[in-house]
Amino acid sequence: MKCIKYTDGKVTRVNDSLAETMVNSGRAIYIPKSIWKMEIRDVVAVTIEKAIEILGIDITEVSVKPKKKREKKTKKEIKSEKNKLKKQEKIV
């Protein structure tokens, strides 16, 4: 995959053969992947900012809740819990 910029300013990633064809014909130039990443990220950031502006949402209202981390139990802990349940079933 290669990153190219068309003469109209559009930045995109294409396969090697298409990139070579476009560059050799003079319709595009090769660019670093870092520029391609920057162009894509800028578009996403601007889109989010515009949406917030249009909807009239205050930034302080927007909150991202962190995912709750589930504690993993060891095999030993799981086995001991099963044994406790078996003992309780025998009693009842």
C-alpha positions in Angstrom: 0.0 0.0 0.0 1.2 3.5 -0.9 0.0 6.9 0.2 -0.6 9.4 -2.6 -2.0 12.9 -3.0 -4.0 13.7 -6.1 -3.5 17.0 -8.0 -6.9 18.1 -6.6 -5.6 17.7 -3.0 -7.3 14.4 -2.1 -5.1 12.1 0.1 -5.6 8.4 -0.1 -4.0 5.0 0.3 -4.0 2.7 -2.7 -2.3 -0.5 -3.8 1.3 -0.3 -5.2 0.4 -0.8 -8.9 -2.4 1.9 -8.9 -0.1 4.3 -7.0 2.7 3.8 -9.6 0.2 4.3 -12.5 -1.2 7.5 -11.0 2.3 9.0 -10.2 3.7 8.1 -13.6 0.8 9.7 -15.3 1.3 12.9 -13.3 -2.1 12.8 -11.6 -0.7 12.2 -8.1 2.5 12.3 -6.0 3.8 10.0 -3.3 3.4 11.3 0.3 4.5 9.9 3.7 2.1 7.8 5.7 2.3 10.3 8.5 0.7 13.0 6.3 -2.1 10.5 5.3 -2.7 9.8 9.0 -2.8 13.5 9.9 -5.3 14.2 7.1 -7.6 11.4 8.2 -7.4 12.4 11.9 -8.0 16.1 11.2 -11.2 15.2 9.3 -12.5 13.1 12.2 -11.7 15.8 14.8 -13.3 18.6 12.8 -16.4 16.4 12.2 -16.8 15.9 16.0 -16.3 19.6 16.8 -18.8 20.6 14.1 -21.4 18.1 15.5 -20.9 19.4 19.0 -21.3 23.0 17.8 -24.4 22.2 15.7 -26.1 20.3 18.6 -25.2 22.9 21.1 -23.7 20.5 23.5 -21.5 21.8 26.3 -18.2 20.0 26.3 -18.5 19.6 30.1 -21.7 17.6 29.5 -19.9 15.0 27.4 -18.2 12.5 29.5 -16.5 9.2 28.7 -17.0 6.6 31.3 -14.0 4.2 31.6 -14.8 0.5 31.2 -15.1 -1.4 34.3 -12.3 -3.9 34.6 -13.4 -7.4 35.6 -11.1 -9.1 37.9 -10.0 -12.5 36.6 -10.2 -15.3 39.1 -7.5 -17.9 39.2 -8.3 -21.6 38.7 -7.7 -22.2 42.4 -10.3 -19.6 43.4 -12.8 -21.0 40.9 -12.3 -24.5 42.2 -12.7 -23.4 45.8 -16.0 -21.6 45.0 -17.3 -24.8 43.3 -16.4 -26.8 46.3 -18.2 -24.4 48.6 -21.3 -24.6 46.4 -21.2 -28.4 46.5 -20.9 -28.4 50.3 -23.9 -26.1 50.5 -26.0 -28.3 48.2 -25.2 -31.4 50.4 -26.3 -29.6 53.5 -29.6 -28.6 52.0 
